[in-house]
Amino acid sequence: MKQGEEDPMTSEEDIKHMYEQHVMRTYAPQLTLVRGKGTRVWDTEGKVYLDFGAGIAVLNAGHSNDHVVQAITRQAAVLTHVSNLYFNEKQPKLAAKLNAIGLGGKCFFANSGAEANEGMIKLARLWGHEQGRYEIVTMQNSFHGRTLATAAATGQEKIKKGFAPMPEGFVHARFNDLASVKQLVNEKTVAVMLEAVQGEGGVVPADPDFMTGVRALCDEQKLLMLCDEVQCGMGRTGKWWGYEHYGVKPDAFSVAKALGSGYPIGAIVCNQKLEDVFAPGHHASTFGGSPLACAAALATIEAIESERLVERAADAGAAFAEGLSVLAERYAHVQSVRGKGLMQGLVLDEDAKPLCEMLMDMGLLVLPTAGNVVRFLPPLSVKDSEIEEALDMLDDCLAEWHGATAEAAPEPPPEDAAAPAAPAAGAQEETDDVAE
């Protein structure tokens, strides 16, 4: 192939064969996607799908956002990488922007959410080192990454299975149970780490009293409050950061996923109390904060601001949640709807995977999580008509699942009818959920 020529399209069969021969099987993909724009993606056969997974909450500004594409293209032609032994102009500009919409301190840049969380754990341990504090209270059903330390921090046994012995220094409280957190705090505790909305745990928002209670507990016991904003940040919940819904500020938070619109980048954003804890030699990243990654992230933030996508997530999320609630009343297999903004979960009374596969066949991409939850994470730029289109497809699939047509779907049960018992919020099962 000559320079400048496009790589010819490879067939789906050939792509699958190459995966089987050359790629470790840590995922189980079912579909080959070759192009995306806005809220839609195309497979090798030209079939179009509404993408309500957005690369697992990565493409908040939409597939191939023009502003982001142009910024990456311009930067790639000028300077892609220099090590952090040298300054580059994009990194401090991105840090200043994140600090302005974050906690007013400083940033550290990494390549992923797991690395950002790992760095935040190290930051907390270094801060508490002189007092002999290192233990971090995290939550059951949480998800913080797949490195050994972040897997140990994650409150799901299936993530740890087969990798013992796990790193020490993590204990797991019950999410939304402040008394459970208090019981685990001792002289070794340095921080409490949590998600404002548990994504992999089943799209479970924190209770207001829980978040304010954790902040008060950390202040009282001189602990750090750490928030994992990797999935619920970057405007997804209708505010820049999930914790903003609760009127509290953590001492530090992690961000990744949507920060670079698909270009890998993660960050720790901290307040002034923690901004100078790391010194040269304490932590590092070869690729963290590269000119190309920071250009992508700056353009992503600019796109979200100029297109008013945070506000859009709040408005569209409310409309989408209302539409989901109508379906929850109509179909017996749907137990509840929960979430914030454009991070919504449809809780079923059985495994969510078959319904997700039906929706994929119909042309809607969604994500099963926590066993029985269908997770919806569309781009924040999703149109009203696309929300209606997705709800119509979901209505048709639920009707088929219930052995009816959408037009002849069962009526909502009478108000006094006994509802089936719902599983505990964020309940986990040993399933092959999407591995992040």
C-alpha positions in Angstrom: 0.0 0.0 0.0 1.4 3.4 -1.0 1.7 6.3 1.4 -1.5 8.3 1.5 -3.7 5.4 0.4 -6.5 4.2 2.7 -6.1 0.8 4.2 -8.7 -1.4 2.5 -11.6 -2.6 4.6 -11.0 -5.9 6.3 -14.0 -8.3 6.5 -15.5 -9.0 9.9 -14.6 -12.7 9.5 -10.9 -11.8 9.0 -11.0 -9.3 11.9 -12.4 -12.0 14.3 -9.9 -14.5 13.1 -7.0 -12.1 13.8 -8.4 -11.5 17.2 -8.5 -15.2 18.0 -5.0 -15.7 16.7 -3.2 -12.6 18.2 -5.2 -10.9 21.0 -5.5 -12.1 24.5 -9.1 -12.9 25.4 -9.8 -10.4 28.1 -13.0 -9.3 26.4 -15.7 -11.1 24.4 -16.7 -8.7 21.6 -19.8 -9.5 19.5 -19.7 -6.7 16.9 -17.1 -5.1 14.7 -17.4 -1.3 14.4 -15.6 0.7 11.8 -17.0 4.3 12.0 -18.7 6.6 14.3 -20.2 10.1 14.2 -22.2 11.8 16.9 -24.5 9.2 18.6 -24.2 6.6 15.8 -21.8 3.9 14.8 -21.5 1.7 11.7 -20.4 -2.0 11.5 -18.5 -3.7 8.6 -21.8 -4.4 6.8 -22.9 -0.8 6.9 -25.6 -1.4 9.6 -26.1 1.7 11.7 -26.5 1.6 15.5 -27.5 4.1 18.1 -24.6 4.0 20.6 -26.0 4.4 24.1 -22.8 3.0 25.6 -20.4 5.7 24.2 -17.4 3.5 24.6 -18.3 3.0 28.2 -18.8 6.7 29.1 -15.9 7.9 27.0 -17.5 9.7 24.1 -19.4 12.4 26.1 -18.8 14.9 23.2 -19.9 12.3 20.7 -18.1 10.2 18.1 -15.6 12.1 16.0 -16.5 15.5 17.4 -15.3 18.0 14.9 -13.5 20.3 17.4 -11.7 17.4 19.0 -10.7 15.9 15.6 -9.3 19.2 14.4 -7.3 19.7 17.7 -5.8 16.2 17.6 -4.9 16.6 13.9 -3.2 20.0 14.4 -1.3 18.8 17.4 -0.2 15.5 15.8 1.4 17.6 13.0 3.4 19.7 15.4 4.5 17.7 18.5 3.0 14.4 19.8 5.3 13.6 22.7 8.0 14.9 24.9 8.9 13.3 28.2 8.0 15.1 31.5 11.6 16.0 31.8 10.6 19.0 29.6 7.8 21.5 29.7 5.1 21.4 27.1 2.6 24.2 26.6 -0.6 22.0 26.5 -0.2 20.4 29.9 -0.4 23.5 32.2 -3.2 24.8 30.1 -5.2 21.6 30.7 -4.3 21.6 34.4 -5.4 25.2 34.8 -8.7 24.3 33.2 -9.3 21.3 35.3 -8.4 23.1 38.5 -10.8 25.9 37.5 -13.7 23.5 37.2 -12.4 21.3 39.9 -10.8 21.9 43.3 -8.5 24.8 42.9 -5.3 22.9 43.6 -3.0 21.1 41.1 -3.1 18.1 38.7 -1.1 15.0 38.0 -1.6 13.4 34.5 -1.7 9.7 33.7 -3.1 7.5 30.9 -6.2 5.9 32.3 -8.7 5.8 35.1 -6.9 2.9 36.8 -3.7 4.8 36.8 -5.4 8.0 38.1 -6.9 6.0 40.9 -3.6 4.2 41.6 -1.9 7.6 41.8 -4.6 9.0 44.1 -4.1 6.1 46.4 -0.4 6.7 46.5 -1.0 10.4 47.1 -3.2 9.6 50.1 -0.7 7.2 51.5 2.1 9.6 51.2 0.0 12.3 52.9 -0.6 10.0 55.9 2.7 8.3 56.0 4.3 10.2 58.9 1.2 9.4 61.1 1.3 5.8 60.1 -1.9 6.1 58.2 -2.4 4.1 55.0 -5.7 2.2 55.0 -8.4 3.4 52.7 -12.1 2.7 53.2 -13.8 2.0 49.9 -17.3 0.8 49.1 -18.8 -2.6 48.4 -19.8 -3.0 44.7 -17.4 -0.1 43.8 -15.1 -0.3 40.8 -11.7 1.5 40.7 -9.7 -0.4 38.1 -7.8 -3.5 37.2 -4.3 -2.9 38.4 -3.5 -4.9 41.6 -4.0 -1.9 43.9 -7.1 -0.6 42.2 -8.5 -4.2 42.1 -7.8 -4.4 45.8 -9.6 -1.1 46.3 -12.6 -2.4 44.2 -15.4 -3.8 46.4 -16.2 -6.8 44.1 -14.7 -10.2 44.8 -15.0 -11.3 41.1 -12.4 -8.6 40.2 -9.9 -10.1 42.7 -10.5 -13.8 41.9 -7.3 -15.6 41.0 -5.0 -12.8 41.8 -4.2 -13.4 45.5 -2.5 -12.3 47.5 -4.0 -8.8 47.0 -2.2 -5.7 48.2 -3.2 -4.7 51.8 -4.6 -1.5 53.0 -8.3 -1.5 51.8 -11.5 -2.3 53.6 -15.0 -2.2 52.2 -18.0 -0.4 53.8 -21.6 -0.7 52.6 -22.4 2.0 50.1 -25.0 4.5 51.4 -24.5 3.2 54.9 -22.6 5.9 57.0 -22.6 3.7 60.1 -20.7 1.0 58.1 -18.1 3.5 57.1 -17.7 4.8 60.7 -17.2 1.2 62.0 -14.2 0.7 59.7 -12.3 3.9 60.6 -9.4 3.4 63.0 -5.9 4.8 63.7 -4.6 3.4 60.4 -7.3 5.0 58.2 -6.1 7.7 55.9 -9.0 8.2 53.5 -12.5 7.3 52.3 -12.8 6.6 48.6 -16.1 6.4 46.7 -18.0 7.1 43.5 -20.9 9.6 43.5 -22.7 7.2 41.2 -21.5 3.6 41.1 -21.4 2.6 37.5 -20.1 -0.9 37.5 -22.0 -1.5 40.7 -25.4 -1.1 38.9 -25.8 2.7 38.3 -26.4 3.4 42.0 -26.3 7.1 43.1 -25.1 8.0 46.5 -27.7 9.2 49.0 -27.3 12.9 49.9 -27.1 12.2 53.6 -24.4 9.6 52.9 -22.2 12.0 50.9 -22.5 14.9 53.3 -22.0 12.4 56.2 -18.7 11.1 54.7 -17.4 14.6 54.2 -18.2 15.5 57.8 -16.6 12.2 59.0 -13.5 12.9 57.1 -13.3 16.5 58.5 -13.9 15.2 62.0 -11.3 12.4 61.8 -8.8 14.4 59.7 -9.2 11.9 56.8 -9.1 12.6 53.1 -12.3 12.3 51.0 -11.4 10.9 47.6 -13.9 10.7 44.7 -13.6 8.4 41.7 -15.2 10.5 38.8 -13.8 8.3 36.0 -17.3 7.2 34.8 -19.7 9.8 36.4 -17.5 12.9 35.7 -17.1 15.2 32.7 -20.7 16.3 32.7 -22.3 12.9 32.4 -24.7 13.3 35.4 -25.8 16.9 34.5 -23.0 18.5 36.4 -19.2 18.6 35.6 -18.6 16.2 38.5 -20.9 13.7 40.2 -20.0 15.0 43.7 -21.4 18.5 42.8 -25.0 17.1 43.2 -24.4 16.8 47.0 -22.9 20.2 47.9 -19.6 18.7 49.0 -16.0 18.8 47.7 -13.6 16.0 48.0 -9.9 16.6 48.7 -9.0 14.9 45.4 -10.8 13.1 42.5 -9.8 11.0 39.6 -10.9 11.6 36.0 -10.3 9.7 32.7 -12.7 8.1 30.2 -14.4 11.1 28.6 -11.5 13.5 29.3 -9.8 12.8 26.0 -12.8 11.8 23.8 -11.1 8.4 23.2 -7.5 9.5 23.3 -6.1 7.9 26.5 -5.6 10.3 29.4 -6.3 10.3 33.1 -5.8 12.8 35.8 -5.7 13.4 39.6 -7.3 16.7 40.5 -6.7 17.8 44.1 -7.2 20.8 46.5 -4.6 23.0 47.9 -4.1 20.8 50.9 -2.7 18.0 48.7 -1.2 20.0 45.8 2.4 19.8 47.0 2.5 16.3 48.6 4.1 14.7 45.6 7.7 15.8 45.0 10.1 14.8 42.1 10.7 11.0 42.4 7.4 10.2 44.3 5.4 9.4 41.2 5.7 9.6 37.4 4.3 8.7 34.0 6.1 8.5 30.7 3.1 9.4 28.6 1.0 11.2 31.2 0.2 14.8 30.1 1.7 14.4 26.6 1.1 17.3 24.2 -1.3 15.2 22.1 -3.3 13.8 25.0 -3.6 17.3 26.5 -4.7 18.8 23.2 -7.4 16.2 23.0 -8.6 16.9 26.5 -8.6 20.6 26.1 -10.6 20.4 23.0 -13.0 18.0 24.7 -13.6 20.4 27.5 -14.0 23.3 25.0 -16.6 21.2 23.0 -18.6 20.3 26.1 -18.6 24.0 27.2 -19.4 25.5 23.8 -22.1 23.0 23.0 -23.5 23.3 26.6 -23.4 19.5 27.0 -23.4 19.6 30.8 -26.8 21.3 30.7 -27.9 19.0 27.9 -27.1 16.0 30.0 -29.3 17.3 32.8 -32.2 18.1 30.5 -31.9 15.0 28.2 -31.3 12.8 31.2 -34.5 13.9 32.9 -36.5 13.3 29.7 -34.8 9.9 29.2 -35.4 8.8 32.8 -39.1 9.8 32.5 -39.4 7.6 29.3 -37.7 4.7 31.1 -40.0 5.1 34.0 -43.0 4.8 31.7 -41.6 1.5 30.5 -40.9 0.4 34.0 -44.6 0.8 34.9 -45.6 -1.1 31.7 -43.5 -4.2 32.0 -43.3 -6.6 34.9 -39.7 -7.6 34.3 -38.6 -4.0 34.9 -38.3 -3.3 38.6 -37.0 0.3 38.7 -35.0 3.1 37.0 -32.1 4.9 38.7 -29.3 7.2 37.9 -28.4 10.8 37.3 -28.4 12.8 34.1 -27.3 10.6 31.1 -26.1 7.8 33.4 -29.2 5.7 33.8 -29.9 2.1 34.8 -32.9 -0.1 34.1 -33.1 -2.7 36.9 -34.6 -6.0 35.8 -35.7 -9.0 37.7 -33.4 -11.3 35.8 -30.1 -11.3 33.8 -29.8 -8.1 31.6 -27.6 -9.7 28.9 -30.3 -11.3 26.8 -32.2 -7.9 26.6 -29.0 -6.1 25.7 -28.3 -8.6 22.9 -31.9 -8.1 21.6 -31.4 -4.4 21.6 -28.0 -4.7 19.7 -29.8 -6.8 17.0 -32.4 -4.1 16.7 -29.7 -1.4 16.5 -29.3 0.0 20.0 -26.0 -0.5 21.9 -26.3 -0.6 25.7 -24.3 -2.2 28.5 -25.3 -4.9 31.0 -23.8 -4.4 34.5 -24.2 -5.8 38.0 -26.0 -8.8 36.5 -29.5 -7.5 36.2 -29.0 -3.8 35.2 -29.1 -2.3 31.6 -26.8 0.7 31.7 -27.4 3.7 29.3 -24.5 6.1 28.7 -25.3 7.9 25.5 -23.1 10.9 24.3 -24.2 14.1 26.0 -25.0 15.5 22.6 -27.8 13.0 22.1 -30.8 14.5 20.3 -34.4 14.3 21.6 -35.3 12.3 18.5 -32.6 9.8 19.3 -33.8 9.4 22.8 -37.3 8.7 21.4 -35.8 6.2 18.9 -34.0 4.4 21.7 -37.1 4.3 23.9 -39.1 2.9 21.0 -36.6 0.1 20.4 -36.5 -0.7 24.1 -40.3 -0.8 24.2 -40.4 -3.2 21.3 -37.7 -5.5 22.9 -39.4 -5.5 26.2 -42.7 -6.3 24.6 -41.2 -9.2 22.8 -39.5 -10.3 26.0 -42.9 -10.3 27.6 -44.5 -12.2 24.8 -46.4 -9.3 23.4 -46.2 -6.6 20.8 -45.5 -3.0 21.9 -49.0 -2.0 20.8 -50.5 -4.8 22.9 -48.0 -4.5 25.8 -49.4 -5.3 29.2 -51.0 -2.5 31.2 -49.3 -1.3 34.3 -50.3 -3.3 37.4 -52.8 -1.7 39.7 -51.3 0.5 42.4 -52.2 -1.9 45.2 -50.7 -4.9 43.4 -47.7 -6.4 45.2 -44.4 -5.7 43.4 -41.7 -8.3 43.2 -38.9 -7.8 45.6 -36.0 -5.9 44.0 -32.4 -7.0 44.6 -30.3 -4.9 46.9 -28.9 -1.7 45.3 -25.8 -2.5 43.3 -26.0 -6.3 44.1 -23.3 -8.1 42.2 -23.4 -11.5 40.5 -20.6 -13.6 39.1 -21.2 -12.6 35.5 -19.0 -11.7 32.5 -19.7 -8.0 32.7 -17.8 -5.6 30.5 -14.2 -5.6 31.8 -12.9 -2.1 32.3 
